[in-house]
Amino acid sequence: MPLGLFSPFSSQLITAATGLTFIFLFHYVLRTRQRRSLLRAAMPPGPRLGWLGFGDNRHDVPSSQPWKEYARWHQEFGPIISAVLGNTNIVVLGTLKAATDLLEKRGSIYSSRARNIIGGEILSRHMRGVGMPYGPKWRNWRSLVHSGLSVEASRSYKPLQSLEARIFLRGVMDEHNPDLYPLHVRRFALSVVTSVGYGKRVNTLQDDIVLENIEIDHYFLRAMSGYSIVEYWPILLHLPEYLQWFRWIPEKMRLRDTRIYTHFLAEVRKRVENGTAMPCIAVCGLEKQKEWGLSDTELAYACSAPWQAGGSSTTALIEVFIMAMLLFPGVMYKAQEEIDSVIGRLRQPEFQDLDDLPYTHALVKEIQRWRPILPLAVAHSNVYADEYEGCFIPSGSTVYANVYMMARDPEMFPDPDAFKPERFLGPHAIPTFTAGFGFGRRQCAGMHIAVNSVFILVSKLLWAFNIDPNIDPLTGHPVFPNPDDMEGELVVRPKKLNYILTPRGDRDQTRNVILAEAEHAETEALAWTA
C-alpha cells in the first residue's frame, strides 16, 4: 500500500528536508555576511551590517530624506561613509573636497550612472540622458543637449525668460486665490523649458501640457530616486515578467511618455517644414538625426531633457526663495532697496542690470546653498575599483554627493541655517555654490538656464511685491513655514507655503508698469506660440 502524504515516514522526510533547507539558508546568509564584512572592512566607515535578511543596512537607511541620516553618519564616521543595501554598495561623500576629488578630478572613473532599473531601464529604456551609463550614446545625447543648453546658448533665451517673468507678474497680480500662486510659478518655469526643448510656450495654466508635465515629473523623479526594492535586489528581474509587479506601472507610464514626446517632436518637424520653427533643441536634433542614427523615439526622448526635470527644479528654487523671504524679511527689504536705487519704479529689472545688483545676485546664489533642491544630487557610479583617503571603493558602487551636508558645512558656511547673501560678497567670498547641479561631466547641462530663470523672476518679484505670510484666521498670527519641512525624493521643495503678494510703492503705478510690460511681452511671445 502506498504511503500516505502524512504518514510517519513522509513526515520525517518533510522534517529532514525543511531542516536541510534552513541549514543551507543559514550557511548562505552567514557566508554572504562574512564576505560583506571583509569588504566593508576595507571600505569607508559606516554603520555595522545588520543580521536580518542577508546582512545589510536597509534598516539603518530611512525611506524618506536619507540625506539627513547620512549627515548624522558623517558626524560620527567622517566625511566619506558607506553602507550596503541589498547587493549594492553605497558610498556617500560629505564634503565638497571629496566630491570634487572623485567626481570631477577622477571623472574618467566616476562619470557613469548607478544602475536604475525602474527609472532608467523600465521607464526610459536608457533613452533619458540623466540615467544613461557613460559612453558613446550618452556623449551624443550630451552634444545634442549642449547645443541648446550651453553658456553661449543660454544667452539667447534671456529675452524669452524676461517676457515669461513679465507675464508671470501680471498673472499673480490678478490672482485672487493665493493658493494658486504655485501654479503660476510652474507655468513660468515650464514655459521656459518647453520653449528651449521644443520652441513652444505654455500659454495658460489650463494647457494640457501643464498637467501632463506635473504627472510625468512626479513619477520620473520618484523612479530616479531608487525607491524600489528591485534596485537593491535585481535578482527579482529573473522572475517571470508577469510576476514582476514593480514593472506594471512604469511600463504603462513609459507608453504614455513616449506618446507625448513623439507628439511634441512631430509638431516641431511640421514647423520646420513650413518655416515657422523657433531655435530649440528639437530643431538641432532633427538636423543631426541621420548623422547620429537616432530613431524618432530616441530623438524625442533626447529633446525632452529640459522638460523632464527642468520645470520642477526651477519651480523648487523659486519656492525656496519665497520661503527664505518669509523667514528673513530683512534680506528681502535690503534687496528691494538695492533694486529701487538702481532701477527705480518706472521699469522692471532686466538681465543687463545684473552687474549693478550684486546683493540680489548673491541672494540667488544663497538660494541654491540654503536649502539644496537636490540634496543627494543624482547618483554616480565608478566603472573601476578605486581607493581614496585609504578607503577601498568597489567598482560599480553607487556614489552619492551629500549636497545637504556640504551646504551645512560650518567651516565653509558659518551659521548655515541663516539665509545670508553676504556669504557671496566681498574679496574673500566663495564665488558660488553649484553642488546642487551635480559634478564633473554629469553636471546639469541646463544649470545656466535655470539660474537665469531664477534671477529674472526673483529680481522682478522683489521689484513688484512684498512677500508676506498669510494670517491664520483662528489665531490672528502670521503663518510662517518650517524651513526643514521639505517634500520630494530626488528633487525636494518646501511644503505648502502660506503667503500673499502685496504690490509695493504706489500701487497704481506698480500695477500700470506690470500691465504695460506684460502687454509688450505678449506681443514678443507671439513668435513662440504655436
C-alpha positions as CSV (number, residue, x, y, z in Angstrom):
1,M,0.0,0.0,0.0
2,P,1.4,3.4,-0.9
3,L,2.5,5.7,1.9
4,G,0.1,8.5,2.8
5,L,1.1,12.1,2.5
6,F,1.0,12.4,6.2
7,S,2.4,9.0,7.2
8,P,5.2,9.0,9.9
9,F,7.8,8.3,7.2
10,S,6.7,11.2,5.0
11,S,6.6,13.5,8.0
12,Q,10.2,12.5,8.8
13,L,11.2,13.3,5.2
14,I,9.5,16.7,5.3
15,T,11.1,17.5,8.6
16,A,14.6,16.5,7.3
17,A,14.1,18.5,4.1
18,T,13.0,21.5,6.0
19,G,15.9,21.2,8.3
20,L,18.4,20.9,5.5
21,T,16.8,23.9,3.8
22,F,17.2,26.0,6.9
23,I,20.8,24.9,7.4
24,F,21.6,25.7,3.8
25,L,20.0,29.2,4.0
26,F,21.7,29.9,7.3
27,H,25.1,28.9,5.8
28,Y,24.4,31.0,2.7
29,V,23.4,34.0,4.8
30,L,26.5,33.6,7.1
31,R,28.9,33.3,4.1
32,T,27.3,36.3,2.4
33,R,27.6,38.3,5.6
34,Q,31.2,37.2,6.1
35,R,32.1,38.3,2.6
36,R,30.4,41.6,3.0
37,S,32.1,42.2,6.4
38,L,35.5,41.6,4.8
39,L,34.7,44.0,2.0
40,R,33.3,46.6,4.4
41,A,36.4,46.5,6.5
42,A,38.3,48.0,3.5
43,M,35.5,50.4,2.5
44,P,34.8,53.8,4.1
45,P,33.4,53.6,7.6
46,G,29.7,53.3,8.3
47,P,27.1,51.6,10.5
48,R,27.5,47.9,11.2
49,L,25.8,45.4,9.0
50,G,22.6,44.0,10.4
51,W,21.8,40.4,11.0
52,L,18.3,40.4,9.4
53,G,18.0,39.4,5.7
54,F,21.4,38.9,4.2
55,G,23.1,41.3,6.5
56,D,22.9,44.8,5.0
57,N,22.0,48.3,6.3
58,R,18.4,48.5,4.9
59,H,17.1,49.1,8.4
60,D,19.5,51.9,9.0
61,V,18.6,54.0,6.0
62,P,15.2,55.7,6.2
63,S,13.0,55.6,3.1
64,S,12.3,59.4,3.4
65,Q,15.1,62.0,3.3
66,P,18.0,59.7,3.7
67,W,20.5,62.6,3.3
68,K,19.6,63.7,6.9
69,E,20.6,60.3,8.3
70,Y,23.7,60.3,6.1
71,A,24.6,63.7,7.6
72,R,24.4,62.1,11.1
73,W,26.7,59.3,9.9
74,H,29.1,61.9,8.6
75,Q,29.3,63.4,12.0
76,E,30.0,60.0,13.6
77,F,32.2,58.3,11.0
78,G,33.7,61.1,8.9
79,P,33.4,62.8,5.5
80,I,33.2,59.6,3.5
81,I,30.8,56.9,4.6
82,S,29.5,53.6,3.2
83,A,26.6,51.3,3.5
84,V,25.3,48.1,1.9
85,L,21.7,47.9,0.6
86,G,20.8,44.5,-0.8
87,N,23.5,43.8,-3.4
88,T,24.5,47.4,-3.8
89,N,27.5,49.1,-2.2
90,I,26.7,52.7,-1.3
91,V,29.4,55.4,-0.8
92,V,28.4,58.9,0.3
93,L,30.7,61.9,0.0
94,G,30.0,64.5,2.7
95,T,32.5,67.3,1.7
96,L,32.9,69.5,-1.3
97,K,36.6,68.4,-1.4
98,A,35.8,64.7,-1.6
99,A,33.1,65.2,-4.2
100,T,35.5,67.4,-6.3
101,D,38.4,65.0,-5.9
102,L,36.4,61.9,-7.1
103,L,33.5,63.1,-9.3
104,E,35.5,65.8,-11.1
105,K,39.2,65.1,-10.9
106,R,38.6,61.4,-11.4
107,G,35.8,61.8,-13.9
108,S,37.1,59.0,-16.1
109,I,36.2,56.6,-13.3
110,Y,33.2,58.2,-11.7
111,S,31.2,59.7,-14.7
112,S,28.9,56.7,-15.2
113,R,25.5,56.4,-13.5
114,A,24.4,53.9,-10.9
115,R,22.1,51.3,-12.4
116,N,18.5,52.4,-12.1
117,I,16.1,49.6,-13.0
118,I,12.8,51.4,-12.6
119,G,13.7,54.9,-13.9
120,G,16.5,54.1,-16.3
121,E,15.6,50.7,-17.8
122,I,11.9,50.1,-17.5
123,L,10.5,53.6,-17.6
124,S,13.1,55.1,-20.0
125,R,14.8,52.1,-21.8
126,H,18.0,54.1,-21.4
127,M,16.7,56.9,-23.6
128,R,16.8,59.6,-20.9
129,G,20.3,61.1,-20.7
130,V,20.2,61.7,-16.9
131,G,20.3,58.0,-16.3
132,M,22.4,56.8,-19.2
133,P,25.7,54.9,-18.5
134,Y,28.7,56.8,-19.6
135,G,29.6,56.0,-23.2
136,P,29.2,57.0,-26.9
137,K,25.3,57.1,-26.6
138,W,25.5,59.4,-23.7
139,R,28.1,61.6,-25.4
140,N,25.8,62.0,-28.4
141,W,22.9,62.9,-26.1
142,R,25.1,65.4,-24.3
143,S,26.2,67.0,-27.5
144,L,22.6,67.5,-28.6
145,V,21.5,68.9,-25.3
146,H,24.6,71.1,-25.1
147,S,23.7,72.7,-28.4
148,G,20.6,74.2,-26.6
149,L,21.8,74.5,-23.0
150,S,25.4,75.7,-23.1
151,V,26.5,79.0,-21.6
152,E,26.5,80.6,-25.0
153,A,23.1,79.1,-26.0
154,S,21.6,80.2,-22.6
155,R,22.2,83.8,-23.5
156,S,19.8,83.5,-26.5
157,Y,16.9,82.6,-24.2
158,K,17.2,85.6,-21.9
159,P,14.6,87.6,-23.9
160,L,12.2,84.7,-23.6
161,Q,12.8,84.3,-19.8
162,S,12.3,88.0,-19.3
163,L,9.0,88.1,-21.2
164,E,7.8,85.0,-19.3
165,A,8.7,86.7,-16.0
166,R,6.7,89.8,-17.0
167,I,3.7,87.7,-17.9
168,F,4.1,85.9,-14.5
169,L,3.9,89.2,-12.6
170,R,0.6,90.1,-14.3
171,G,-0.7,86.6,-13.6
172,V,0.0,86.7,-9.8
173,M,-1.1,90.3,-9.5
174,D,-4.6,89.4,-10.9
175,E,-4.7,86.1,-9.0
176,H,-7.4,86.3,-6.3
177,N,-6.5,82.9,-4.7
178,P,-3.0,82.9,-3.2
179,D,-3.2,79.1,-3.1
180,L,-2.8,79.2,-6.9
181,Y,0.4,81.2,-6.8
182,P,2.5,77.9,-7.2
183,L,0.7,77.1,-10.5
184,H,1.8,80.5,-11.9
185,V,5.4,79.7,-10.9
186,R,5.0,76.3,-12.5
187,R,3.7,77.8,-15.7
188,F,6.6,80.2,-15.9
189,A,9.3,77.5,-15.3
190,L,7.6,75.0,-17.6
191,S,7.1,77.6,-20.4
192,V,10.8,78.4,-20.4
193,V,12.0,74.7,-20.6
194,T,9.3,73.8,-23.2
195,S,10.5,76.7,-25.4
196,V,14.1,75.6,-25.0
197,G,13.2,72.0,-25.8
198,Y,10.5,72.4,-28.5
199,G,10.3,76.1,-29.4
200,K,6.8,76.3,-27.9
201,R,5.5,78.3,-25.0
202,V,3.0,77.3,-22.4
203,N,0.3,80.0,-22.5
204,T,-2.1,79.3,-19.6
205,L,-2.5,77.2,-16.5
206,Q,-5.2,75.2,-18.4
207,D,-2.8,73.9,-21.1
208,D,-2.8,70.1,-21.1
209,I,1.0,70.3,-21.2
210,V,1.0,71.7,-17.6
211,L,-0.9,68.8,-16.1
212,E,1.0,66.2,-18.2
213,N,4.3,67.6,-17.1
214,I,3.4,67.6,-13.4
215,E,2.4,63.9,-13.6
216,I,5.4,62.9,-15.7
217,D,7.8,64.9,-13.4
218,H,6.3,63.4,-10.2
219,Y,6.7,59.8,-11.4
220,F,10.0,60.2,-13.1
221,L,11.7,61.9,-10.2
222,R,10.4,59.3,-7.8
223,A,11.6,56.5,-10.1
224,M,15.1,58.0,-10.3
225,S,15.3,58.2,-6.5
226,G,15.8,54.4,-6.4
227,Y,12.8,53.7,-4.1
228,S,12.0,50.2,-5.4
229,I,13.2,47.0,-3.8
230,V,14.4,45.8,-7.2
231,E,17.1,48.4,-7.3
232,Y,18.8,46.6,-4.4
233,W,17.7,43.1,-5.3
234,P,18.0,42.9,-9.1
235,I,17.7,39.1,-8.9
236,L,13.9,39.8,-8.9
237,L,14.3,40.5,-12.6
238,H,14.7,36.7,-13.1
239,L,11.0,36.3,-12.1
240,P,8.6,35.6,-14.9
241,E,7.8,39.0,-16.3
242,Y,4.1,38.7,-15.4
243,L,5.1,38.3,-11.8
244,Q,7.4,41.4,-11.8
245,W,4.8,43.7,-10.0
246,F,7.3,46.5,-9.9
247,R,7.3,47.0,-13.7
248,W,3.5,47.2,-14.2
249,I,3.1,50.9,-13.5
250,P,6.4,52.2,-15.1
251,E,5.6,50.2,-18.3
252,K,2.3,52.0,-18.6
253,M,3.9,55.3,-17.8
254,R,6.6,54.7,-20.5
255,L,3.9,54.2,-23.2
256,R,2.3,57.5,-22.1
257,D,5.6,59.4,-22.0
258,T,6.6,58.1,-25.5
259,R,3.3,59.2,-26.9
260,I,3.7,62.7,-25.5
261,Y,7.4,63.2,-26.5
262,T,6.9,61.9,-30.1
263,H,3.9,64.1,-30.5
264,F,6.0,67.2,-29.5
265,L,8.7,66.2,-31.9
266,A,6.2,65.7,-34.7
267,E,4.9,69.3,-34.1
268,V,8.4,70.7,-34.4
269,R,9.0,68.8,-37.6
270,K,5.9,70.4,-39.1
271,R,7.0,73.8,-38.0
272,V,10.4,73.2,-39.6
273,E,8.8,72.2,-42.9
274,N,6.6,75.3,-43.0
275,G,9.4,77.6,-41.9
276,T,7.9,78.7,-38.5
277,A,10.1,76.8,-36.1
278,M,11.9,78.7,-33.4
279,P,15.5,77.8,-32.4
280,C,15.4,74.9,-29.9
281,I,16.9,71.6,-29.1
282,A,14.4,69.7,-31.2
283,V,15.4,71.7,-34.3
284,C,19.1,70.9,-33.7
285,G,18.2,67.3,-33.1
286,L,16.3,66.9,-36.4
287,E,19.3,68.3,-38.2
288,K,21.6,65.7,-36.6
289,Q,19.1,62.7,-36.6
290,K,20.5,60.9,-39.6
291,E,24.2,61.6,-38.7
292,W,23.7,60.1,-35.2
293,G,21.4,57.3,-36.4
294,L,18.6,58.1,-34.0
295,S,15.1,56.8,-34.3
296,D,12.2,59.3,-33.8
297,T,11.6,57.8,-30.3
298,E,15.2,58.2,-29.3
299,L,15.3,61.7,-30.6
300,A,12.0,62.6,-28.9
301,Y,13.4,61.5,-25.5
302,A,16.6,63.4,-26.1
303,C,14.8,66.6,-26.9
304,S,12.6,66.2,-23.8
305,A,15.7,66.7,-21.5
306,P,14.9,70.2,-20.4
307,W,11.2,69.4,-19.9
308,Q,11.7,66.3,-17.8
309,A,13.1,67.9,-14.6
310,G,13.9,71.4,-15.6
311,G,10.5,72.7,-14.7
312,S,10.4,71.1,-11.3
313,S,13.9,72.2,-10.5
314,T,13.3,75.9,-11.3
315,T,10.0,75.8,-9.5
316,A,11.6,74.4,-6.4
317,L,14.3,77.0,-6.4
318,I,11.8,79.8,-6.6
319,E,9.7,78.3,-3.8
320,V,12.9,78.1,-1.6
321,F,13.4,81.8,-2.3
322,I,9.8,82.6,-1.2
323,M,10.3,80.6,1.9
324,A,13.5,82.4,2.7
325,M,11.8,85.8,2.3
326,L,9.0,84.8,4.6
327,L,11.6,83.8,7.3
328,F,14.2,86.5,6.6
329,P,12.3,89.7,5.6
330,G,15.3,91.8,6.4
331,V,17.0,90.2,3.4
332,M,14.0,91.0,1.2
333,Y,14.0,94.6,2.2
334,K,17.7,95.0,1.6
335,A,17.4,93.5,-1.9
336,Q,14.4,95.7,-2.6
337,E,16.4,98.8,-1.5
338,E,19.2,97.9,-3.9
339,I,16.7,97.3,-6.8
340,D,14.9,100.6,-6.2
341,S,18.2,102.5,-6.1
342,V,19.3,101.1,-9.4
343,I,16.1,100.5,-11.3
344,G,13.6,103.0,-9.8
345,R,9.8,102.4,-10.0
346,L,9.2,103.2,-13.7
347,R,10.5,99.9,-15.1
348,Q,11.3,96.3,-14.1
349,P,14.8,94.8,-13.7
350,E,16.4,93.1,-16.7
351,F,19.4,90.9,-17.3
352,Q,21.5,93.8,-18.2
353,D,21.1,95.1,-14.7
354,L,22.8,92.0,-13.1
355,D,26.2,93.6,-12.6
356,D,24.6,96.6,-10.9
357,L,22.6,94.3,-8.4
358,P,25.4,92.5,-6.5
359,Y,23.3,91.8,-3.4
360,T,20.4,90.5,-5.5
361,H,22.8,88.3,-7.4
362,A,24.3,87.0,-4.1
363,L,20.8,86.3,-2.9
364,V,20.2,84.0,-5.9
365,K,23.4,82.1,-5.0
366,E,22.3,81.8,-1.4
367,I,19.0,80.2,-2.6
368,Q,21.0,77.4,-4.1
369,R,23.0,76.9,-0.9
370,W,20.5,77.4,1.9
371,R,18.1,74.6,1.0
372,P,19.6,72.5,-1.8
373,I,16.8,71.1,-4.0
374,L,18.8,68.0,-5.0
375,P,20.2,67.1,-1.5
376,L,21.8,63.9,-2.8
377,A,22.2,65.1,-6.4
378,V,21.9,62.1,-8.9
379,A,24.0,59.1,-8.0
380,H,27.3,58.4,-9.9
381,S,28.9,55.0,-10.3
382,N,32.6,54.1,-10.7
383,V,33.5,51.9,-13.6
384,Y,36.7,50.7,-11.9
385,A,37.6,49.9,-8.3
386,D,39.3,52.9,-6.6
387,E,41.0,54.0,-3.4
388,Y,40.6,57.3,-1.7
389,E,41.9,58.5,1.6
390,G,43.0,54.9,2.5
391,C,39.5,53.5,1.7
392,F,38.6,51.0,-0.9
393,I,35.6,51.8,-3.2
394,P,34.5,48.7,-5.1
395,S,33.7,49.0,-8.8
396,G,30.0,49.6,-9.6
397,S,29.4,51.3,-6.3
398,T,26.5,53.8,-6.1
399,V,28.3,57.1,-5.2
400,Y,26.2,60.0,-3.8
401,A,27.3,63.6,-3.1
402,N,25.6,64.6,0.1
403,V,24.9,68.2,-1.0
404,Y,22.7,68.7,2.0
405,M,25.7,68.1,4.2
406,M,28.1,70.2,2.1
407,A,25.7,73.2,2.2
408,R,25.7,73.0,6.0
409,D,29.5,72.7,6.5
410,P,30.2,75.3,9.2
411,E,33.8,75.8,8.0
412,M,32.6,76.9,4.6
413,F,29.3,78.5,5.7
414,P,29.3,79.7,9.3
415,D,25.8,79.8,10.8
416,P,24.5,77.6,8.0
417,D,20.8,77.8,8.9
418,A,20.8,81.6,8.4
419,F,20.0,83.0,5.0
420,K,22.9,85.3,4.3
421,P,23.6,86.6,0.8
422,E,26.7,88.3,2.2
423,R,28.5,84.9,2.1
424,F,28.9,85.5,-1.6
425,L,30.1,89.1,-1.4
426,G,33.5,90.6,-0.7
427,P,37.0,89.9,-1.8
428,H,37.3,86.6,0.2
429,A,33.8,85.3,-0.6
430,I,33.1,81.9,-2.2
431,P,32.3,82.6,-5.8
432,T,29.2,80.4,-6.0
433,F,27.7,77.1,-4.7
434,T,26.7,74.9,-7.6
435,A,26.9,71.4,-6.0
436,G,23.1,71.0,-6.3
437,F,23.5,70.9,-10.0
438,G,25.9,68.0,-9.8
439,F,29.6,67.4,-10.5
440,G,32.1,66.9,-13.4
441,R,30.9,65.6,-16.7
442,R,27.5,64.9,-15.2
443,Q,26.8,68.4,-14.1
444,C,23.3,69.5,-15.1
445,A,23.6,70.9,-18.7
446,G,20.7,73.3,-18.1
447,M,22.3,74.9,-15.0
448,H,22.8,78.3,-16.6
449,I,19.3,78.5,-17.9
450,A,17.9,77.5,-14.5
451,V,19.9,80.2,-12.7
452,N,19.0,82.8,-15.3
453,S,15.3,81.9,-14.8
454,V,15.6,82.3,-11.1
455,F,17.5,85.6,-11.3
456,I,15.0,87.3,-13.6
457,L,11.9,86.1,-11.7
458,V,13.4,86.9,-8.3
459,S,14.5,90.4,-9.2
460,K,11.2,91.2,-10.8
461,L,9.2,89.7,-8.0
462,L,11.2,91.7,-5.4
463,W,10.7,94.9,-7.5
464,A,6.9,94.4,-7.7
465,F,5.8,92.8,-4.5
466,N,6.3,92.3,-0.8
467,I,6.1,88.7,0.1
468,D,4.2,88.4,3.4
469,P,2.9,85.5,5.5
470,N,-0.8,84.8,5.5
471,I,-2.7,85.4,8.7
472,D,-4.2,82.4,10.5
473,P,-7.9,83.2,10.8
474,L,-8.2,81.3,14.0
475,T,-5.3,82.8,15.9
476,G,-4.7,86.0,14.1
477,H,-1.0,85.3,13.9
478,P,1.2,85.1,10.8
479,V,1.8,81.6,9.4
480,F,5.5,81.0,9.0
481,P,6.9,77.9,7.2
482,N,9.2,75.4,8.9
483,P,12.4,75.6,6.8
484,D,13.1,71.9,7.4
485,D,9.6,70.9,6.2
486,M,10.5,69.8,2.6
487,E,8.9,67.2,0.4
488,G,10.0,65.1,-2.5
489,E,12.6,62.4,-3.1
490,L,15.1,63.3,-5.8
491,V,14.1,67.0,-6.2
492,V,12.7,68.5,-2.9
493,R,10.7,71.6,-2.4
494,P,9.1,73.4,0.6
495,K,5.7,72.0,1.6
496,K,2.7,74.3,1.1
497,L,3.7,77.9,1.7
498,N,1.0,80.4,3.0
499,Y,1.8,83.8,1.7
500,I,0.4,86.9,0.0
501,L,1.9,89.1,-2.6
502,T,1.3,92.8,-2.0
503,P,2.2,95.4,-4.7
504,R,4.9,97.8,-3.5
505,G,5.2,101.5,-3.5
506,D,2.5,103.5,-5.4
507,R,0.2,100.5,-6.1
508,D,-1.5,102.1,-9.1
509,Q,1.9,103.0,-10.6
510,T,3.3,99.5,-9.9
511,R,0.2,97.9,-11.5
512,N,0.4,100.1,-14.6
513,V,4.1,99.2,-15.1
514,I,3.3,95.5,-14.7
515,L,0.3,95.7,-17.2
516,A,2.3,97.7,-19.8
517,E,5.3,95.4,-19.7
518,A,3.2,92.2,-19.8
519,E,1.3,93.6,-22.8
520,H,4.6,94.2,-24.6
521,A,5.7,90.7,-23.6
522,E,2.6,89.1,-25.1
523,T,3.5,90.7,-28.4
524,E,7.0,89.4,-28.2
525,A,5.7,85.9,-27.2
526,L,3.6,85.5,-30.4
527,A,6.7,84.2,-32.2
528,W,7.0,81.4,-29.6
529,T,3.3,80.5,-29.6
530,A,2.5,77.6,-32.0
